[in-house]
Amino acid sequence: MSATAELATTQEILEQEILENIIFPPGDLYSDEPPVETELHLRQIILLLNCLEWLWRDRNDFYAAGNLTIYYSPKQLKSKDFRGPDFFVVLGSERKTRKSWVVWDEEGKYPNIIVEILSPKTANTDKNFKKKLYQDTFRTHDYFWFDPETLELAGFHLVDGEYEAIAPNEFGHLRSQQLDLSLGICGGKLRFFTAGGELVPTSEEVAEREAQRAGQEAQRADRLAAKLRELNIDPDTI
């Protein structure tokens, strides 16, 4: 064995021993996030959660959350430098409520996609420190940021360990390979779109659409009944 190979083997053994001797904090940790910057930020986070949870309402193999702390290192507990993502999704995990996302208590899983909602206070951190963290430590496949004031939208996909910018598709949307959905702007809001460019609705939008359809059908039935009565035909006998 060469000296280089022997050194590498020794380092691997030492790293394994260190990991085995680390006493991780308990996984039942509360999120430690400050309030979101503005009402725009809050509504945007809720909108993304509502749309995805409605679209995947029959699935139980994902976890989506907003403004929730991700604990990924025992050392992090002693630092306030990092704040949790504004919105993230972890695939292949149980769909249940959590107080926070604790990586070592979740089989080492990190988010598959992260979205940060920019503000003048956080933009520099989101575009630099967090981008590097999500690339090098989290290894998050898809990272997006969106400014609700300027409507700036950018997306990145992890390729060979480094983020590459995502080019807009034929609809002008940025595709998330992990979700098999795209992100785009509609009505000044960041929204999900299908591969065919269709807007993913919220549960409220679906209910409103169904109510409108029911109302239109009732109006057609009323018009038909009126026509039948003009012909001296009782619609209730048909």
N, C-alpha and C positions, 0 to 999 in steps of 0.2 A: 504493500500500500504506500502510495506517495505521501510526502509530508503534507501536501495540500489536502488530499483526501482524508488523511488521518485527523487534520485540524478540523475539517468540516464535520467529521463524525463525532469528534469530541464536543464541538459546539452544539450539535443536535442533542447529544446526551445531556449536556448541561441545561439546555433550554427545556427539555422534557422534565428534568428534575425540578427546575424552577416552577414550571407549571403545576407539577404534582404537589408542590409544597405551598402554593399560593392558597390562602384562605379567602375565598371570594365573599363579599358581603351577601347578606340574604337577598333572595330575588324579589321579595315582597317590598319593593321600594316605591315610594310615592313620586309622582312627577313633580318637578321643581321648576316649572316654567312661569315666567312673568305674563301678565295679560297681553293679548295681542295689541299691536300699535294703534289700530284704528278700527272703526266699525266696518270699513271696507275690507280689511284683512279678515275680520271675524266672519263676515258674510261669504267671502270667497272660500274660506276653509270649509264652512258648512255646506256650501254649494257642491264642492268637489266630493265631499263625503256622501251627501245625499244622492248624487247622481250615480256614483260607483256602487253604493250599497243597494240602490234600486235595481241597477242593471244586473248585479250579481246576487240578487236576493235569494236565489236557489242554491247558492254555493256556500260551503262551510270551510273552505280551504284557503282563506286569506284573512289578513288583519289590516284594517285601514284606520288611521287616526290622524288627529291634527293637534299641533301645539302640545305635544307630549314628549317628555324626556326619554332619550335613549341612553341607557347606561351600558357602556361597552368596555369599561376598564375600571378596576378598583381605584387607580390613581385619579380617575376623573372625579370621584366623589369628593376629592380635596380641592378641586378646581371649579371655578365658576366661569371659565373661559368659553365653554361650549354650551349652547342652548339647543334644545330639540328642534327637529324640522317642523315647518308649518303644516306639512301634509306628507304622509308616507304610507306605503303599502308593502307588506311582507307576504309573499306567496308561500304556499305549503305550510301554513300555520293554522291553528285552531281559531275560529271566529268566536271570540268571547271578549268580554270587557276586561280591561287591565288598568292598573294604577300607573304603569309606565311600561316601557319596553326594556327588559333586562336581557341583554344578549346571552350571558352565560347561563341564563335560566330558560332560554328559548333555543336550545341546541345550537348555539353559536350563530343564529340567523340574523342577518342585517337586512335593512329595507332593500327591496328590488327596485323601487322607484321613490324618489324624493322630489317634492316641489317646495320651493321657498317663495314666499310672497315678499317682494322687496319693499323697503321703505328707506327714506334718506338715512335713517339711523343704522340700518342693517345691511344696506346694499353692498358696501365694501367687504364686509365679512362674508356675506353669501356668495359673492363672486370670486373671492380669493381663498380665505381660510377654510370655509366650509366645502368649497369645490375640491380643494386638495384633500381634505379629510375624507370626503365621500369617495374620492378616487383611490386614495392610497390605503386608507384604513377600513372603511366600510365596504369598499369594492362594490358600491351600488351601481347597478347596470345603467339606469336611466336617471339623469338629474336635470331638472328644469327650474328656471326662475321666471317670475312674472311680476311686473310692476303695475298695480291697479290704477296708478295715477297716469303714467305715461303709456301704458299698455305694451311696454317692452316685454317680449317673450323670447327666451332662448332655451335650447335643450342640448343635452350631451349624452352620448352613449359610450360605454366603456369598451374600448377596443385594444387588445393586447396590453391591458393595464393602464391605459391613458384615455382620457375623455376626448372624443371627437365631436365636433358640432353636428347637430342633426339638421339636415337640409329640409326645407318645407316640401310637402308632397304636392300633388296637383290641386289640392284644395287649399293650399297655404297653411296646412296644419303640420305639427311636429309629431312624428309617430313614436310611441313607446313600444318597443319590441316586447318588453316584459308584460305589459297589460294587453297587448294586441289592440290598442286604442290609440287615438291621436289627441293631442292637445291643441286647441285653437281658441281664438277670441270671438265671442258672439255677444252682442249687446253690451260691450265693455267689460265682460266677465270672461274668465278662463273657464273653458268648458271641455268636456270629453266628446269625441266624435268617433263613429265607427269607421271601419276600413273603407266603407263606401261614402264617407263624408257626411253621414247623418248625425244630427245632434243627439246626444244621449240625454234624455229628459230627466227632470227630477220627479219624484213621486207626486208632488203637487201638480206639476205640469201634465202628467199622465191623467190624474183625476179630473183636472179642468178640461182636458181634451175629451175625455169620456162623457163628462157632463154636457159639453157642447153637442157631442154627437147624439146623446140621448134627447136633448132638447130639440134638435133638428128633426129627429125621427118622430117625436111627439107632434111637432108642427105639421109634418107631412100627413100623419094619421088624422089630425084634426081637419086639414084641408080636404082629404079624401072623404071623411065622414060628412062634411058640409056638402060636397058635391052629390053624395048619395041621397041626402035628405032633399036636395033640390029636385031629384028624380023620384021623390016620394018612396025612397027605399030606406028602411030603418037599418043603419049600419050594425046595430046590435044583433040583428037576425042573420047576418052573413057569417 
